[in-house]
Amino acid sequence: MNYIGIDLHRRFSQVNVYDDMTNTETTQRLANDQEVMHDFFQTFEPDSRVTVEATGNWYWLVDMLQQLQMDVALANPLQTKVIARVALARKIVGLVYHLLKDGLDYQMVLERNKMAG
């Protein structure tokens, strides 16, 4: 199964594909041209799960993906930004935890933050 996320911009789209059979992830930047997009997406199996960030110009892309028998969902851009911020914050907290656990001097981290701020 392929899981595909599309960040749709005015002239191009950032496409992230995760293939759970091979456990691989790829990223492509594609022109928002119907022929280019159709040629790219027709290589994936029907029923691939696709999420499109619902900007103002998503209609043509969703129609094309549905014609290719993909399972399409729309994502609210405001909610995806909140989710991304939370995910990034968790990664940063996790990184700091591992650095501290592995012996990074906590006082040094605080001092660097004071100098940066």
Protein Blocks (a to p, Z undefined) as FASTA:
>chain_A
ZZddddddfkbccdddddfklopacdddddddfklmmmmmmmpcehiacdddddfklmmm
mmmmmmnopacddddfklmmmmmmmmmmmmmmmmmmmmmmnopafklmmmmmmmmZZ
